[in-house]
Amino acid sequence: MPPKKKANDVIGSIEFREFLDQIPQNDPRRKEFLEAFKILKEDCLRGNKIPHDRWPPTYIGKYRIKNLWRYPLRSGWRLVYTILGQKDGFVVCVLESFSHQEYEKRFGY
């Protein structure tokens, strides 16, 4: 098993934070997202690396990503994130979250 890469924090893009803020506190999806954040903070490599040729052009232009990862949730939703390197460690930045169908459409599967 590859070594874990601990992140200093898990943050979200403005769009993702707005999306998360709209989810009611008692919604099971919100709990699932928060659990995923804890997992990604402990090991930011826990997701699946998305091949560069699958990166949506909007991510490259808007976020200037250097890497792109997907973390599948039990509900079938996906978190899409990038890992930002900083002088004192790493930060996970969640860009978007999708249902399985929306994810496939965005990534052309």
C-alpha positions as CSV (number, residue, x, y, z in Angstrom):
1,M,0.0,0.0,0.0
2,P,1.5,3.4,-1.0
3,P,2.4,5.8,1.8
4,K,-0.2,8.3,3.0
5,K,0.1,12.0,2.2
6,K,-1.4,14.1,5.0
7,A,-2.9,17.4,4.0
8,N,-2.9,20.5,6.3
9,D,-6.5,21.4,5.3
10,V,-9.4,20.7,3.0
11,I,-10.9,23.7,1.4
12,G,-13.4,24.3,-1.4
13,S,-13.7,26.4,-4.5
14,I,-16.2,29.3,-4.2
15,E,-18.7,27.3,-6.3
16,F,-18.3,24.2,-4.2
17,R,-18.7,26.2,-0.9
18,E,-21.9,27.8,-2.3
19,F,-23.2,24.3,-3.2
20,L,-22.3,22.9,0.2
21,D,-23.9,25.8,2.0
22,Q,-27.2,25.0,0.2
23,I,-27.4,21.5,1.6
24,P,-29.4,21.2,4.8
25,Q,-27.5,20.3,7.9
26,N,-29.6,17.1,8.3
27,D,-29.0,15.9,4.7
28,P,-27.1,12.6,4.6
29,R,-25.1,13.9,1.7
30,R,-23.7,16.7,3.8
31,K,-22.5,14.2,6.4
32,E,-21.0,12.1,3.7
33,F,-19.1,15.1,2.3
34,L,-17.7,16.0,5.8
35,E,-16.6,12.4,6.3
36,A,-14.8,12.5,2.9
37,F,-13.0,15.7,4.0
38,K,-11.6,14.0,7.1
39,I,-10.4,11.1,5.0
40,L,-8.8,13.4,2.4
41,K,-7.1,15.4,5.1
42,E,-5.5,12.2,6.5
43,D,-4.5,11.0,3.0
44,C,-5.0,13.3,0.0
45,L,-3.9,10.5,-2.3
46,R,-6.9,8.4,-1.3
47,G,-8.9,9.3,-4.4
48,N,-8.2,8.3,-8.0
49,K,-6.0,10.4,-10.2
50,I,-7.7,11.6,-13.3
51,P,-5.6,11.3,-16.5
52,H,-4.6,14.7,-17.9
53,D,-6.4,14.0,-21.2
54,R,-9.7,13.8,-19.3
55,W,-9.3,17.2,-17.6
56,P,-12.1,19.6,-18.5
57,P,-10.6,22.7,-20.2
58,T,-12.6,24.9,-17.8
59,Y,-10.6,23.5,-14.8
60,I,-7.3,24.2,-16.6
61,G,-8.3,27.8,-17.4
62,K,-10.2,28.7,-14.3
63,Y,-8.3,26.9,-11.6
64,R,-4.9,26.4,-13.3
65,I,-4.7,22.9,-11.9
66,K,-1.6,20.8,-12.0
67,N,-3.3,17.6,-10.9
68,L,-6.9,16.4,-10.7
69,W,-8.4,13.7,-8.5
70,R,-11.8,12.1,-7.9
71,Y,-13.1,10.7,-4.7
72,P,-16.1,8.4,-5.0
73,L,-18.7,8.6,-2.2
74,R,-20.9,5.8,-1.1
75,S,-24.0,7.6,-2.4
76,G,-22.6,7.5,-6.0
77,W,-21.6,11.1,-5.9
78,R,-18.0,12.2,-6.8
79,L,-15.8,14.9,-5.3
80,V,-13.4,16.4,-7.8
81,Y,-10.3,17.9,-6.2
82,T,-6.8,19.2,-6.7
83,I,-3.9,19.0,-4.4
84,L,-2.1,22.3,-3.8
85,G,1.5,22.2,-2.6
86,Q,2.6,24.8,-0.1
87,K,5.9,25.4,1.6
88,D,4.7,23.7,4.7
89,G,2.7,20.9,3.2
90,F,-0.4,20.2,1.1
91,V,-4.0,21.5,0.9
92,V,-6.9,19.6,-0.8
93,C,-9.1,22.0,-2.8
94,V,-12.5,20.5,-3.7
95,L,-13.5,22.0,-7.0
96,E,-16.9,20.4,-7.6
97,S,-19.2,17.5,-6.6
98,F,-21.3,15.6,-9.0
99,S,-23.8,12.8,-9.1
100,H,-22.5,9.8,-11.1
101,Q,-24.4,10.8,-14.2
102,E,-23.2,14.4,-14.0
103,Y,-19.7,13.3,-13.5
104,E,-19.8,11.1,-16.6
105,K,-21.2,13.9,-18.7
106,R,-18.6,16.5,-17.4
107,F,-15.7,14.1,-18.1
108,G,-17.0,12.6,-21.3
109,Y,-17.3,9.0,-20.2
